[in-house]
Amino acid sequence: MFTDPAVHALVHLLRIRARRVRALHADPDRDRGALSIELAILVAALVVIAGIIVVIVTNKATQKGNAIP
């Protein structure tokens, strides 16, 4: 799906964090503060990935637009 190794690594890291959040949420003896921190990290990662995707799409669109004579 992703050709850029950095984006692939970010997606992999995000999947690992999401799996950990689900595991913490399922644990009845979990520390609520830790879950909040994990969710904040997950949301921040999603925002960063969305920003990267917007930059990539914008750059590709600009390149295609500049190629039109």
C-alpha positions as CSV (number, residue, x, y, z in Angstrom):
1,M,0.0,0.0,0.0
2,F,2.7,2.5,0.9
3,T,5.9,2.7,-1.1
4,D,7.8,5.0,1.2
5,P,9.8,3.1,3.8
6,A,9.3,5.9,6.4
7,V,5.5,5.8,6.0
8,H,5.5,2.0,6.2
9,A,7.5,2.2,9.4
10,L,5.1,4.8,10.9
11,V,2.1,2.6,10.0
12,H,3.8,-0.4,11.6
13,L,4.5,1.6,14.8
14,L,0.9,2.8,14.8
15,R,-0.4,-0.7,14.6
16,I,1.8,-1.8,17.5
17,R,0.6,1.1,19.6
18,A,-3.0,0.5,18.7
19,R,-2.6,-3.2,19.7
20,R,-1.1,-2.1,23.1
21,V,-4.0,0.3,23.7
22,R,-6.5,-2.5,23.1
23,A,-4.6,-4.8,25.4
24,L,-4.5,-2.1,28.1
25,H,-8.1,-1.4,27.7
26,A,-9.0,-5.1,28.1
27,D,-7.1,-5.4,31.3
28,P,-9.4,-4.9,34.3
29,D,-6.4,-3.9,36.6
30,R,-5.1,-1.2,34.1
31,D,-3.8,2.1,35.2
32,R,-6.1,4.8,33.8
33,G,-3.4,7.4,33.4
34,A,-1.3,5.1,31.3
35,L,-4.2,4.4,29.0
36,S,-4.7,8.2,28.6
37,I,-1.1,8.6,27.7
38,E,-1.2,5.8,25.2
39,L,-4.4,7.3,23.6
40,A,-2.7,10.7,23.3
41,I,0.3,9.1,21.6
42,L,-2.0,7.2,19.2
43,V,-3.9,10.4,18.4
44,A,-0.7,12.3,17.8
45,A,0.6,9.6,15.5
46,L,-2.6,9.7,13.5
47,V,-2.3,13.5,13.1
48,V,1.3,13.2,12.0
49,I,0.4,10.4,9.5
50,A,-2.5,12.4,8.1
51,G,-0.2,15.5,7.7
52,I,2.3,13.4,5.8
53,I,-0.4,12.1,3.5
54,V,-1.7,15.6,2.8
55,V,1.8,16.8,2.0
56,I,2.4,13.8,-0.3
57,V,-0.9,14.3,-2.1
58,T,-0.4,18.1,-2.4
59,N,3.1,17.6,-3.9
60,K,1.9,15.0,-6.4
61,A,-1.0,17.3,-7.5
62,T,1.3,20.2,-7.8
63,Q,3.8,18.2,-9.9
64,K,0.9,17.0,-12.2
65,G,-0.4,20.5,-12.5
66,N,3.0,22.0,-13.4
67,A,3.4,19.3,-16.1
68,I,0.3,20.6,-17.9
69,P,1.6,22.8,-20.8
